[in-house]
Amino acid sequence: MKCPKCNGTDSKVTDTRIVADHGSIRRRRKCNTCGYKFSTMEVYCKTELVVSKRNGMEEEFDPEKIVRGLQKAIRSDSASDRKIEIIMQNILRTIRDRYSPKISSENIGLIVMEELKQIDPIAYLRFASVYKNFHETNEFEQECKNLEQPSDQVI
């Protein structure tokens, strides 16, 4: 497990808890390189889920990729680990309920953005600016305006 602060790969588990839905485990970790404390989620995958990438390739679903994106979008604060845990539970539930055995990376991005929009609008903008690959400031401004409008997009 890579440390989100120093990218060190040597960490130890300091606490393990089963999450209420019994489908995942939350682990508190401490980086042995820099001492940074962070949380990870371990999720039981009931079925093999395949992700269709934009370039046509397919790969096994890896929830850690979503966690890394969320960690970048949600800057460190006292509630960031809890936010990521809640968002991941919602994302995984949505994916399990609506998509099996295949989901597109585009749909994963849309699900992540919808969850972020509801919980942390600033993190949503950070994620959307990378996901949507903004090239102009007016694209960012338009996304800010869209945030103010209620979402009726079906994923």
C-alpha positions as CSV (number, residue, x, y, z in Angstrom):
1,M,0.0,0.0,0.0
2,K,1.5,3.3,-1.1
3,C,1.6,6.2,1.4
4,P,-0.5,9.1,-0.1
5,K,2.1,11.6,1.4
6,C,5.5,10.2,0.5
7,N,4.6,7.3,-1.9
8,G,6.5,4.9,0.4
9,T,5.4,1.3,0.2
10,D,6.2,0.3,3.8
11,S,3.3,0.8,6.1
12,K,1.8,-1.1,9.0
13,V,-1.9,-1.6,10.0
14,T,-2.7,0.0,13.3
15,D,-6.4,-0.6,13.4
16,T,-8.9,-2.8,11.5
17,R,-12.7,-2.4,11.6
18,I,-15.5,-4.1,9.7
19,V,-17.8,-1.5,8.1
20,A,-21.5,-1.6,8.9
21,D,-22.5,-3.2,5.6
22,H,-20.2,-6.1,6.3
23,G,-18.9,-5.8,2.7
24,S,-15.7,-4.0,3.5
25,I,-13.0,-3.5,6.0
26,R,-11.5,-0.2,7.0
27,R,-7.8,-0.2,8.0
28,R,-5.9,2.6,9.7
29,R,-2.3,2.5,8.5
30,K,0.9,4.3,9.5
31,C,3.7,4.8,7.0
32,N,7.0,3.5,8.3
33,T,8.9,5.9,6.1
34,C,7.4,9.3,7.0
35,G,5.0,8.4,9.9
36,Y,1.9,9.7,8.1
37,K,-1.4,8.1,9.2
38,F,-4.0,7.2,6.6
39,S,-7.0,4.9,6.0
40,T,-7.7,2.3,3.4
41,M,-10.8,0.3,2.5
42,E,-10.7,-3.4,1.7
43,V,-13.7,-4.5,-0.2
44,Y,-15.0,-8.0,-1.0
45,C,-15.8,-8.4,-4.6
46,K,-18.7,-10.8,-5.0
47,T,-18.3,-11.0,-8.8
48,E,-15.5,-10.2,-11.2
49,L,-16.2,-6.8,-12.4
50,V,-14.5,-5.6,-15.7
51,V,-13.9,-2.0,-16.5
52,S,-14.1,-0.9,-20.2
53,K,-11.6,1.9,-20.7
54,R,-12.0,4.8,-23.1
55,N,-9.3,3.3,-25.4
56,G,-11.2,0.0,-25.8
57,M,-9.1,-2.0,-23.4
58,E,-10.6,-3.9,-20.5
59,E,-9.2,-4.5,-17.0
60,E,-10.3,-5.8,-13.7
61,F,-12.1,-3.3,-11.4
62,D,-9.7,-1.9,-8.8
63,P,-11.4,0.2,-6.1
64,E,-8.0,1.5,-4.9
65,K,-7.9,3.6,-8.1
66,I,-11.0,5.4,-7.0
67,V,-9.6,5.8,-3.5
68,R,-6.5,7.4,-4.9
69,G,-8.5,9.8,-7.0
70,L,-10.7,10.7,-4.0
71,Q,-7.6,11.3,-1.8
72,K,-6.3,13.8,-4.4
73,A,-9.7,15.5,-4.7
74,I,-10.4,15.7,-1.0
75,R,-7.5,17.5,0.5
76,S,-6.4,16.5,4.0
77,D,-8.7,17.7,6.8
78,S,-9.9,16.1,9.9
79,A,-12.9,14.5,8.2
80,S,-11.3,13.4,4.9
81,D,-10.9,9.7,5.8
82,R,-14.5,9.5,6.9
83,K,-15.6,11.3,3.7
84,I,-13.7,8.9,1.5
85,E,-15.2,5.9,3.4
86,I,-18.7,7.2,3.0
87,I,-18.2,8.0,-0.7
88,M,-16.6,4.7,-1.4
89,Q,-19.5,2.8,0.2
90,N,-22.0,4.7,-1.9
91,I,-19.9,4.2,-5.1
92,L,-19.5,0.5,-4.6
93,R,-23.1,0.0,-3.7
94,T,-24.1,1.9,-6.9
95,I,-21.7,-0.2,-9.1
96,R,-22.9,-3.5,-7.5
97,D,-26.6,-2.6,-7.9
98,R,-26.4,-1.2,-11.5
99,Y,-23.4,-2.7,-13.3
100,S,-22.4,-6.3,-13.4
101,P,-20.2,-7.8,-14.8
102,K,-19.0,-4.8,-16.8
103,I,-18.9,-1.0,-16.3
104,S,-17.3,1.7,-18.4
105,S,-14.6,3.9,-16.9
106,E,-16.8,6.9,-18.0
107,N,-19.7,5.6,-15.8
108,I,-17.3,5.2,-12.8
109,G,-16.2,8.8,-13.2
110,L,-19.8,10.0,-13.4
111,I,-20.7,8.0,-10.3
112,V,-17.7,9.5,-8.4
113,M,-18.5,13.0,-9.5
114,E,-22.2,12.7,-8.4
115,E,-21.1,11.4,-4.9
116,L,-18.5,14.2,-4.6
117,K,-21.0,16.8,-5.7
118,Q,-23.4,15.8,-2.8
119,I,-20.7,15.6,-0.1
120,D,-17.9,18.0,-1.0
121,P,-18.5,20.5,-3.9
122,I,-14.9,21.8,-3.8
123,A,-13.5,18.2,-4.1
124,Y,-16.1,17.7,-6.9
125,L,-14.6,20.6,-8.8
126,R,-11.0,19.3,-8.3
127,F,-12.0,15.8,-9.6
128,A,-14.1,17.2,-12.5
129,S,-11.3,19.4,-13.7
130,V,-9.1,16.4,-14.1
131,Y,-11.8,13.9,-15.2
132,K,-13.3,16.3,-17.8
133,N,-9.8,17.5,-18.8
134,F,-10.6,21.3,-18.7
135,H,-8.5,23.3,-21.2
136,E,-10.1,26.7,-20.7
137,T,-11.0,28.7,-17.6
138,N,-14.6,29.2,-19.0
139,E,-15.0,25.4,-18.8
140,F,-14.2,25.6,-15.1
141,E,-16.6,28.5,-14.7
142,Q,-19.4,26.6,-16.4
143,E,-18.8,23.7,-14.1
144,C,-19.1,26.0,-11.1
145,K,-22.4,27.3,-12.4
146,N,-23.6,23.8,-13.0
147,L,-22.9,23.0,-9.3
148,E,-25.5,25.6,-8.3
149,Q,-28.2,23.8,-10.3
150,P,-29.9,20.6,-9.0
151,S,-28.7,17.5,-10.8
152,D,-31.1,15.3,-12.6
153,Q,-28.6,13.2,-14.5
154,V,-29.2,9.5,-14.4
155,I,-26.1,7.4,-14.2
